[in-house]
Amino acid sequence: MYRLTTGLIALSATFLTALATPTPLNGTTKVSLERRTTYTGEGTWYEVGTGACGYTDTDSDLVVAVSSDIYDAGAYCNQWVEITNTDNGQTASGQVRDECSSCASGSLDMSPSLFEELSTLDTGVIPISWYFT
């Protein structure tokens, strides 16, 4: 009886340890913690065209250019970001399609239509926080 109880406890402990082991979300792909980082900086807007990612967009598309520090040779092209205007709390989503060589590390350059979801174009520069979704 003692051996059976000890065996069941050992088996249960092994099972619980296996359940507690972290695994990738879909079983094969690791999720980068980088994508969970919230960045802060300035939001500006620009006239959109053919971006560094190789796609041609228009001013009405919801696109962003990330700083050269983050661009990483196009590693984030087509990734979506959630942006918040920290002055008024407005949020909007845009897709990375370009690189902004003049932007500070946490700053974004946005298409006019995306910027207008957060503020007016006359504002020009807004304080933002954002993260990859």
Buried (B, 14 or more C-beta within 10 A) or exposed (E): EEEEEEEEEEEEEEEEEEEEEEEEEEEEEEEEEEEEEEBBBBBBBBEBEEBBBEBEBEBEBBBBBBBBEBBEEEEBBEBBBBBBBBEEEEBBBBBBBBBBEEBEEBBBBBBBBBBBBBBEEEBEEBBBBBBBE
